[in-house]
Amino acid sequence: MKVRKSLRSLKNKPGAQVLRRNGVTFMINKNPRFKARQG
């Protein structure tokens, strides 16, 4: 999982979902290459 400052470019990928868990923003995708969290 990558830690990125901004998830804006990743949310345009096909199949991307943004979700928040305990105040942390995550990006999940069927392709594990695009898994990321913001921080």
PDB file as gemmi writes it, atoms N, CA and C in Angstrom:
CRYST1    1.000    1.000    1.000  90.00  90.00  90.00 P 1                      
ATOM      1  N   MET A   1       0.843  -1.186   0.000  1.00  0.00           N  
ATOM      2  CA  MET A   1       0.000   0.000   0.000  1.00  0.00           C  
ATOM      3  C   MET A   1       0.882   1.241   0.000  1.00  0.00           C  
ATOM      4  N   LYS A   2       0.553   2.179  -0.858  1.00  0.00           N  
ATOM      5  CA  LYS A   2       1.305   3.420  -0.924  1.00  0.00           C  
ATOM      6  C   LYS A   2       0.680   4.437   0.010  1.00  0.00           C  
ATOM      7  N   VAL A   3       1.497   5.336   0.513  1.00  0.00           N  
ATOM      8  CA  VAL A   3       1.017   6.474   1.293  1.00  0.00           C  
ATOM      9  C   VAL A   3       1.214   7.701   0.428  1.00  0.00           C  
ATOM     10  N   ARG A   4       0.113   8.374   0.132  1.00  0.00           N  
ATOM     11  CA  ARG A   4       0.167   9.493  -0.802  1.00  0.00           C  
ATOM     12  C   ARG A   4      -0.384  10.739  -0.142  1.00  0.00           C  
ATOM     13  N   LYS A   5       0.127  11.879  -0.582  1.00  0.00           N  
ATOM     14  CA  LYS A   5      -0.380  13.144  -0.060  1.00  0.00           C  
ATOM     15  C   LYS A   5      -1.768  13.438  -0.616  1.00  0.00           C  
ATOM     16  N   SER A   6      -1.983  13.079  -1.875  1.00  0.00           N  
ATOM     17  CA  SER A   6      -3.263  13.351  -2.524  1.00  0.00           C  
ATOM     18  C   SER A   6      -3.719  12.110  -3.280  1.00  0.00           C  
ATOM     19  N   LEU A   7      -5.018  11.793  -3.160  1.00  0.00           N  
ATOM     20  CA  LEU A   7      -5.570  10.621  -3.839  1.00  0.00           C  
ATOM     21  C   LEU A   7      -6.355  11.014  -5.082  1.00  0.00           C  
ATOM     22  N   ARG A   8      -6.288  12.273  -5.467  1.00  0.00           N  
ATOM     23  CA  ARG A   8      -7.136  12.755  -6.562  1.00  0.00           C  
ATOM     24  C   ARG A   8      -6.849  12.042  -7.871  1.00  0.00           C  
ATOM     25  N   SER A   9      -5.571  11.822  -8.183  1.00  0.00           N  
ATOM     26  CA  SER A   9      -5.249  11.170  -9.455  1.00  0.00           C  
ATOM     27  C   SER A   9      -5.642   9.697  -9.430  1.00  0.00           C  
ATOM     28  N   LEU A  10      -5.625   9.069  -8.259  1.00  0.00           N  
ATOM     29  CA  LEU A  10      -5.974   7.650  -8.182  1.00  0.00           C  
ATOM     30  C   LEU A  10      -7.472   7.424  -8.284  1.00  0.00           C  
ATOM     31  N   LYS A  11      -8.268   8.407  -7.890  1.00  0.00           N  
ATOM     32  CA  LYS A  11      -9.710   8.173  -7.908  1.00  0.00           C  
ATOM     33  C   LYS A  11     -10.272   8.171  -9.322  1.00  0.00           C  
ATOM     34  N   ASN A  12      -9.472   8.617 -10.303  1.00  0.00           N  
ATOM     35  CA  ASN A  12      -9.919   8.573 -11.691  1.00  0.00           C  
ATOM     36  C   ASN A  12      -9.664   7.225 -12.353  1.00  0.00           C  
ATOM     37  N   LYS A  13      -8.964   6.325 -11.675  1.00  0.00           N  
ATOM     38  CA  LYS A  13      -8.692   5.009 -12.239  1.00  0.00           C  
ATOM     39  C   LYS A  13      -9.977   4.179 -12.246  1.00  0.00           C  
ATOM     40  N   PRO A  14     -10.137   3.278 -13.222  1.00  0.00           N  
ATOM     41  CA  PRO A  14     -11.351   2.450 -13.249  1.00  0.00           C  
ATOM     42  C   PRO A  14     -11.421   1.527 -12.034  1.00  0.00           C  
ATOM     43  N   GLY A  15     -12.607   1.447 -11.445  1.00  0.00           N  
ATOM     44  CA  GLY A  15     -12.826   0.563 -10.304  1.00  0.00           C  
ATOM     45  C   GLY A  15     -12.341   1.104  -8.980  1.00  0.00           C  
ATOM     46  N   ALA A  16     -12.027   2.390  -8.906  1.00  0.00           N  
ATOM     47  CA  ALA A  16     -11.490   2.963  -7.672  1.00  0.00           C  
ATOM     48  C   ALA A  16     -12.622   3.329  -6.719  1.00  0.00           C  
ATOM     49  N   GLN A  17     -12.399   3.099  -5.427  1.00  0.00           N  
ATOM     50  CA  GLN A  17     -13.355   3.473  -4.392  1.00  0.00           C  
ATOM     51  C   GLN A  17     -12.608   4.195  -3.289  1.00  0.00           C  
ATOM     52  N   VAL A  18     -13.191   5.301  -2.837  1.00  0.00           N  
ATOM     53  CA  VAL A  18     -12.629   6.058  -1.726  1.00  0.00           C  
ATOM     54  C   VAL A  18     -13.433   5.699  -0.488  1.00  0.00           C  
ATOM     55  N   LEU A  19     -12.751   5.376   0.612  1.00  0.00           N  
ATOM     56  CA  LEU A  19     -13.472   5.114   1.846  1.00  0.00           C  
ATOM     57  C   LEU A  19     -12.690   5.636   3.028  1.00  0.00           C  
ATOM     58  N   ARG A  20     -13.434   5.922   4.092  1.00  0.00           N  
ATOM     59  CA  ARG A  20     -12.815   6.450   5.305  1.00  0.00           C  
ATOM     60  C   ARG A  20     -13.027   5.468   6.437  1.00  0.00           C  
ATOM     61  N   ARG A  21     -11.932   5.147   7.119  1.00  0.00           N  
ATOM     62  CA  ARG A  21     -11.998   4.294   8.304  1.00  0.00           C  
ATOM     63  C   ARG A  21     -11.294   5.013   9.432  1.00  0.00           C  
ATOM     64  N   ASN A  22     -12.016   5.295  10.475  1.00  0.00           N  
ATOM     65  CA  ASN A  22     -11.466   5.952  11.667  1.00  0.00           C  
ATOM     66  C   ASN A  22     -10.741   7.243  11.310  1.00  0.00           C  
ATOM     67  N   GLY A  23     -11.300   7.996  10.369  1.00  0.00           N  
ATOM     68  CA  GLY A  23     -10.728   9.277   9.996  1.00  0.00           C  
ATOM     69  C   GLY A  23      -9.569   9.201   9.025  1.00  0.00           C  
ATOM     70  N   VAL A  24      -9.211   7.995   8.555  1.00  0.00           N  
ATOM     71  CA  VAL A  24      -8.131   7.838   7.584  1.00  0.00           C  
ATOM     72  C   VAL A  24      -8.760   7.534   6.233  1.00  0.00           C  
ATOM     73  N   THR A  25      -8.333   8.233   5.204  1.00  0.00           N  
ATOM     74  CA  THR A  25      -8.890   8.057   3.868  1.00  0.00           C  
ATOM     75  C   THR A  25      -8.088   7.006   3.118  1.00  0.00           C  
ATOM     76  N   PHE A  26      -8.798   5.986   2.614  1.00  0.00           N  
ATOM     77  CA  PHE A  26      -8.185   4.895   1.877  1.00  0.00           C  
ATOM     78  C   PHE A  26      -8.703   4.886   0.454  1.00  0.00           C  
ATOM     79  N   MET A  27      -7.903   4.344  -0.439  1.00  0.00           N  
ATOM     80  CA  MET A  27      -8.310   4.108  -1.815  1.00  0.00           C  
ATOM     81  C   MET A  27      -8.171   2.622  -2.066  1.00  0.00           C  
ATOM     82  N   ILE A  28      -9.262   1.971  -2.474  1.00  0.00           N  
ATOM     83  CA  ILE A  28      -9.175   0.553  -2.791  1.00  0.00           C  
ATOM     84  C   ILE A  28      -9.554   0.364  -4.246  1.00  0.00           C  
ATOM     85  N   ASN A  29      -8.972  -0.675  -4.835  1.00  0.00           N  
ATOM     86  CA  ASN A  29      -9.159  -0.935  -6.250  1.00  0.00           C  
ATOM     87  C   ASN A  29      -8.969  -2.433  -6.457  1.00  0.00           C  
ATOM     88  N   LYS A  30      -9.593  -2.976  -7.493  1.00  0.00           N  
ATOM     89  CA  LYS A  30      -9.375  -4.389  -7.791  1.00  0.00           C  
ATOM     90  C   LYS A  30      -7.911  -4.658  -8.109  1.00  0.00           C  
ATOM     91  N   ASN A  31      -7.252  -3.679  -8.695  1.00  0.00           N  
ATOM     92  CA  ASN A  31      -5.827  -3.797  -8.988  1.00  0.00           C  
ATOM     93  C   ASN A  31      -5.040  -3.392  -7.741  1.00  0.00           C  
ATOM     94  N   PRO A  32      -4.315  -4.316  -7.105  1.00  0.00           N  
ATOM     95  CA  PRO A  32      -3.624  -3.976  -5.849  1.00  0.00           C  
ATOM     96  C   PRO A  32      -2.551  -2.917  -6.016  1.00  0.00           C  
ATOM     97  N   ARG A  33      -2.155  -2.650  -7.254  1.00  0.00           N  
ATOM     98  CA  ARG A  33      -1.143  -1.627  -7.500  1.00  0.00           C  
ATOM     99  C   ARG A  33      -1.630  -0.240  -7.083  1.00  0.00           C  
ATOM    100  N   PHE A  34      -2.926  -0.017  -7.069  1.00  0.00           N  
ATOM    101  CA  PHE A  34      -3.471   1.308  -6.791  1.00  0.00           C  
ATOM    102  C   PHE A  34      -3.998   1.443  -5.366  1.00  0.00           C  
ATOM    103  N   LYS A  35      -3.688   0.488  -4.491  1.00  0.00           N  
ATOM    104  CA  LYS A  35      -4.101   0.641  -3.101  1.00  0.00           C  
ATOM    105  C   LYS A  35      -3.288   1.752  -2.460  1.00  0.00           C  
ATOM    106  N   ALA A  36      -3.962   2.643  -1.733  1.00  0.00           N  
ATOM    107  CA  ALA A  36      -3.236   3.758  -1.129  1.00  0.00           C  
ATOM    108  C   ALA A  36      -4.010   4.263   0.071  1.00  0.00           C  
ATOM    109  N   ARG A  37      -3.290   4.977   0.923  1.00  0.00           N  
ATOM    110  CA  ARG A  37      -3.941   5.729   1.989  1.00  0.00           C  
ATOM    111  C   ARG A  37      -3.351   7.112   2.003  1.00  0.00           C  
ATOM    112  N   GLN A  38      -4.151   8.056   2.492  1.00  0.00           N  
ATOM    113  CA  GLN A  38      -3.709   9.438   2.488  1.00  0.00           C  
ATOM    114  C   GLN A  38      -3.048   9.757   3.817  1.00  0.00           C  
ATOM    115  N   GLY A  39      -1.903  10.474   3.758  1.00  0.00           N  
ATOM    116  CA  GLY A  39      -1.260  10.834   5.005  1.00  0.00           C  
ATOM    117  C   GLY A  39       0.110  11.441   4.812  1.00  0.00           C  
TER     118      GLY A  39                                                      
END                                                                             
